[in-house]
Amino acid sequence: MKFSKITISLILAAFLSGCASGLNSMQQREYAAMEKDGVLIKEKNPNTGMALGLLPGGGSFYAREPGLGVVNLLFWPLSVLWDPFSGKQGAESINYDVTKHYLKQEIKKEMSELDDKLALGKISNEQYIVEKRKIENKYSYE
């Protein structure tokens, strides 16, 4: 009897919490702003992740979570209740991480070019500060 209660508790916990941790509220706002500005890199399609979640473990495997994919495979067909959302959230997380990495590389590149201009005397300290703020604002999604 205890085994059944434990099993049911685990299934309910998995169902209520989902298996993938999605973006937090701040990251969701950044994600939306990046998407609106057209800079979001869509390496994974959230809708595809959701659709694949209908297959045994498909959403989790799509979201590069093979461990969760195996768990969802074992809990199939119950995992159909949460794995589509895990696939969607996982795809969004991947897109967010890839975009953040790309933007960090871009700001680093632009700041390096700006530093070179200052070092070579092509711009003044005042111009440097103005241009630096422009670059920081350009890549600010927080």
C-alpha positions in Angstrom: 0.0 0.0 0.0 2.8 2.4 0.8 4.5 1.7 -2.5 1.3 2.8 -4.4 1.1 6.0 -2.4 4.8 6.8 -3.1 4.3 6.0 -6.8 1.2 8.2 -7.0 3.0 11.0 -5.2 5.9 10.9 -7.6 3.6 10.9 -10.6 1.7 13.9 -9.2 4.8 15.8 -8.3 6.2 15.2 -11.9 2.8 16.3 -13.4 2.5 19.4 -11.2 6.0 20.6 -11.6 6.9 19.5 -15.1 10.3 18.1 -15.9 12.0 21.0 -17.5 12.8 24.3 -15.9 11.8 27.0 -18.2 12.8 30.6 -18.2 12.2 32.7 -15.2 10.1 35.9 -15.5 13.0 38.2 -16.2 14.4 35.9 -18.8 10.9 35.6 -20.4 10.8 39.4 -20.7 14.3 39.4 -22.3 13.2 36.6 -24.6 10.2 38.6 -25.7 12.3 41.7 -26.2 14.9 39.8 -28.2 12.2 38.3 -30.4 10.5 41.7 -30.9 13.9 43.2 -31.9 14.6 40.4 -34.3 17.8 39.3 -32.7 16.6 36.0 -31.1 18.4 33.1 -32.6 15.9 30.2 -33.0 18.1 27.2 -32.9 15.1 25.1 -31.7 11.4 25.6 -32.5 9.3 25.7 -29.3 6.3 24.5 -31.3 8.3 21.5 -32.6 9.3 20.7 -29.0 5.7 20.8 -27.9 4.6 18.5 -30.7 7.4 16.1 -30.1 6.4 16.0 -26.4 3.4 13.9 -27.5 5.8 11.1 -28.4 7.4 9.1 -25.5 10.1 11.4 -24.2 10.2 13.3 -27.4 10.0 16.9 -26.0 12.7 16.3 -23.5 15.0 14.6 -26.1 14.4 17.6 -28.4 15.3 20.0 -25.6 18.6 18.2 -25.1 17.5 16.6 -21.8 18.1 12.9 -22.5 17.8 11.9 -18.8 14.4 13.5 -18.6 13.6 12.0 -21.9 14.2 8.5 -20.5 12.1 9.2 -17.5 9.3 10.6 -19.7 9.6 7.5 -21.9 9.1 5.3 -18.8 6.1 7.3 -17.7 4.5 7.4 -21.1 1.5 7.8 -21.7 1.2 9.9 -18.5 4.2 12.0 -19.6 2.0 13.4 -22.4 0.5 15.6 -19.7 3.8 17.4 -19.1 6.4 16.6 -21.7 5.0 18.9 -24.5 5.5 21.8 -22.1 9.0 20.5 -21.2 9.8 20.4 -24.9 8.5 23.9 -25.5 10.3 25.4 -22.4 13.5 23.5 -23.2 13.5 24.9 -26.8 13.0 28.4 -25.5 15.8 28.0 -22.9 18.1 26.8 -25.7 17.2 29.8 -27.9 17.7 32.2 -25.0 21.1 30.8 -24.1 22.3 30.7 -27.6 21.2 34.3 -28.2 22.7 35.6 -24.9 26.0 34.0 -25.9 25.9 35.5 -29.4 25.1 39.0 -28.0 27.9 38.8 -25.5 30.3 38.0 -28.3 29.0 40.9 -30.3 29.3 43.4 -27.5 32.8 42.2 -26.8 33.7 42.7 -30.4 32.3 46.2 -30.6 33.8 47.2 -27.3 37.2 45.9 -28.5 36.9 48.0 -31.7 36.0 51.0 -29.6 38.9 50.5 -27.3 41.2 50.3 -30.3 39.9 53.7 -31.6 40.5 55.3 -28.2 44.0 53.8 -28.0 44.9 55.0 -31.5 43.6 58.5 -30.7 40.9 58.3 -33.3 38.3 59.4 -30.8 38.4 61.5 -27.6 37.5 60.2 -24.1 34.2 62.0 -24.3 33.4 60.3 -27.6 34.4 57.0 -26.2 32.0 57.3 -23.3 29.1 58.3 -25.6 29.8 55.4 -27.9 30.3 52.9 -25.1 26.9 53.9 -23.7 25.3 53.4 -27.2 26.8 49.9 -27.4 25.6 49.0 -23.9 22.1 50.2 -24.6 22.1 48.4 -28.0 22.7 45.0 -26.2 20.6 45.6 -23.1 17.6 43.4 -22.8 17.2 43.4 -19.1 
